[in-house]
Amino acid sequence: MNVLERLDKSISLTSDERMLFDSVQSLAAKQIAPRAEHADRSCEFPWENVRAINELGLNAMFIPEAYGGAQLSYTAYLTCVREISKACASTGIVWATNYHAMKPLIDWGSEEQKSRLLPRIAGGGLAALAITEPGAGSDATGMKTTFREDGDEIVINGSKTFITNGDVADLFLLFGKWDGIAGAKESISVLILEKGTPGLSVVRLEEKMGTRASSTASLAFDNCRVPRSNLLREPGDGLKILFASLNKSRPSVAAHGLGIARAAFEDAVNYINERKQSGKRILEFQGIQFLLADLASELVLIESWLWQLAARVDAGEQDFGIDASILKYRATDLAMRMATEGVQLLGGYGYCKDYRMERLMRDAKITQIWEGTNQVHRQLVGRSFLQR
């Protein structure tokens, strides 16, 4: 048993969660991974994978039982993100986005909202998180989408871009600015928008470098009307909801990146154990052993931090924003480095589509960008040491 296998065995899971983890590993290896190349080439949304995930009831693992779920630990959720993303990064994004978008509803929604909306997701529905706009990326305070109160309804006008699941989602967690509240921060509010709402349209789908089977949409809102009962908390509560939610989605992004890193590492190790140069296996050269040792040690340390942070979240800790930023940027930087080194270790084959390494390299890049660029996370971590 190598050090990574021992690390997996040490993850704190209940017996039921361990059984689910084993089932997800099997699903990922036998069904999801074999479809990944076709999905990447065709850019087809991975509906077969979504159906297979729903057959295991994975959406239910983060939904409380009162709303149709079968809630398990945050740690168990992250193990599933990593395994699915290791098999197919696109499918990993599609599924993890359900959590990213719906966790704020679970944490901040009213009983009426949760009873009405969450069973759709627990039953296998898809969700989208709509924050980014053409002129507002990492700085969400620059968003222009507006919410205007009109009797018992809220009228939405504006646009969003780079929205994962934007063309297929059943529910959207939508951020905008409340008309009548002054201040770029103070006016941010959040509501649930339902599929099929008149005035909601998909403007375009992006053609991307990587995660090509995960749909990324630009959306427009033209006098969309939703009941005021779909507003999360009160007008102006959006920013605190956003920050609290991102702290829990960023470890999920880290798990996604670590799934890609694991895939690249395992593929590289398998290749250099077989490939020979000058009569020796590539892994027998000392320089390659040193490189592999550095990659393995970084992977073990960052994954250990992931499981430590997950345990703290499961224990009810709330103040872990900086810890999540450290994890997010280190894990996703490693994903990019691991895939890049993997291409180099495979040589010419790493550059060709006959092996998945070049896809892993393309898939890894977005993890350094979404959920806050890694430059922003470094700034957050560095700024936390300013003496007041």
HELIX and SHEET records of a PDB file:
HELIX    1   1 VAL A    3  SER A   10  1                                   8    
HELIX    2   2 SER A   15  LEU A   27  1                                  13    
HELIX    3   3 ALA A   28  ILE A   32  3                                   5    
HELIX    4   4 ALA A   33  SER A   42  1                                  10    
HELIX    5   5 TRP A   47  GLU A   55  1                                   9    
HELIX    6   6 LEU A   58  PHE A   62  5                                   5    
HELIX    7   7 GLU A   65  TYR A   67  5                                   3    
HELIX    8   8 TYR A   74  ALA A   87  1                                  14    
HELIX    9   9 ALA A   89  TRP A  108  1                                  20    
HELIX   10  10 GLU A  111  ALA A  122  1                                  12    
HELIX   11  11 ALA A  140  GLY A  142  5                                   3    
HELIX   12  12 ARG A  228  ASN A  230  5                                   3    
HELIX   13  13 GLY A  238  GLU A  274  1                                  37    
HELIX   14  14 ILE A  282  GLU A  284  5                                   3    
HELIX   15  15 GLN A  286  ASP A  314  1                                  29    
HELIX   16  16 GLY A  321  LEU A  346  1                                  26    
HELIX   17  17 GLY A  347  TYR A  351  5                                   5    
HELIX   18  18 MET A  357  LYS A  365  1                                   9    
HELIX   19  19 ILE A  366  GLN A  368  5                                   3    
HELIX   20  20 ASN A  374  ARG A  383  1                                  10    
SHEET    1   A 6 ALA A 127  ALA A 130  0                                        
SHEET    2   A 6 LEU A 171  TRP A 178  1                                        
SHEET    3   A 6 THR A 146  ASP A 150  1                                        
SHEET    4   A 6 GLU A 153  THR A 164 -1                                        
SHEET    5   A 6 THR A 216  PRO A 227 -1                                        
SHEET    6   A 6 LEU A 200  LEU A 205 -1                                        
SHEET    1   B 3 ALA A 127  ALA A 130  0                                        
SHEET    2   B 3 LEU A 171  TRP A 178  1                                        
SHEET    3   B 3 ILE A 188  GLU A 194 -1                                        
SHEET    1   C 2 LYS A 276  GLN A 277  0                                        
SHEET    2   C 2 LYS A 280  ARG A 281 -1                                        
END                                                                             
